[in-house]
Amino acid sequence: MYGMVNRAVEEMVTSHFGNDTWLEIKRVAEVDTEVFVSLEAYPDDVTYRLVGAASEVLGLPSEQILEEFGQYWVLHTARDGYGSLLDAGGATLPEFMRNLPGLHARVALIFPNLKPPTFAVSDETPNSITVHYRSSRTGLQPMVFGLLKGVAARFQTKAAITRLQSYEDGADHDVYLMQW
Ligand code: HEM
């Protein structure tokens, strides 16, 4: 994934636990990159190893780290680095969710080698929406939970997110119900 992702993991860890903990995580992950370049693509394996090592060093389940990371991504990384792209996504939660399927197409203009997830939405009601997530990657479902929570928090909304079906249960893609 693009260096921006690994940098964000680094920022999230150092802001909560300090630089020494981050250096320990990199050592355990056997990642010796000094500085991640935001616009350079790194093997996905680097990101997965960093999350695995963070789980080991911090004594937290990797699912929890991925979920926290999803929220951090929306509320800090994307907001600070690509705020105008987020703003263009919509001024209300339902509008943002309706536009989510097109968001990474705009992101891909900045990151040409992006391997983005695919989102679709359906069954919208005044206080809920169904979100379909497809990816060429595995294991990032907890991050999607965190991302959706982060999007709700961006609009000062408390949302309940339920997974309706999953790759893990043999479905062909993941489906989440978001209610607010
Ligand atoms: C301006 C805002 C955003 C930017 C700049 C952005 C950018 C990126 C980048 C660079 C990646 C790494 C993919 C790669 O390197 O191939 C990524 C992955 C991902 N993004 Fe975004 N993103 C944004 C907002 C969102 C939002 C709002 C969501 C969902 C609510 C989301 C969901 C994901 C997921 C789930 C992945 C993991 C990749 C996968 O599942 O295969 N992103 N995004």
Residues whose N, C-alpha, C, O or C-beta is under 5 A from the ligand:
A	BS01	HEM	M1 Y2 A78 Y82 L85 L86 V107 F111 N113 L114 K115 P116 P117 S135 S136 R137 L140 L147 L148
